[in-house]
Structure formats: C-alpha cells, structure tokens
Amino acid sequence: MKKSLNYDFLKSAKKMPPLHHRLPAKEFNIMESEVAEWLCRIPEVRQKIFDMANRKGLIVYDQDSSTWRGTDYED
C-alpha cells in the first residue's frame, strides 16, 4: 500500500501575505517568485525538503568533512 504524503508542514502557508509568483511585466522565473521565497522560509518546509532528499538517497553525509553533497556531485 502506498503511503500518502502528510502535508501538515504546509499549514503555515495559510498565513502568507499577498505576494507575486510572477513579477509584473516580467517573464516568469521561479527564482524571482516572492511566493516560492516566502514558502522556503518556513522551517517545516525546509526540513521536509531536506528529509525527502535524504530519504530518497539523493544527498549523502560525509563524516570526514562534516558536509552533505548530492550523490551525483563531482569535484
């Protein structure tokens, strides 16, 4: 049975003030989205993204350097 994702980490989004997702008179760029920026500041959202990447094995911890890196990262 497939486990469904718990979206409780997004509950604080209900308190988001009015923000632009696409800045007026500009082409859409997710890196300039005020909405995405605001959502990424929610500690639970950041933790969930980290946990998902870690659980899926997309990032790994290097004990020697005390750092995390992507599994496909090449120096």
Beta strands, then each sheet from edge to edge (+ up, - down):
strand 1: 59-62
strand 2: 67-70
sheet 1: 1+ 2-
end
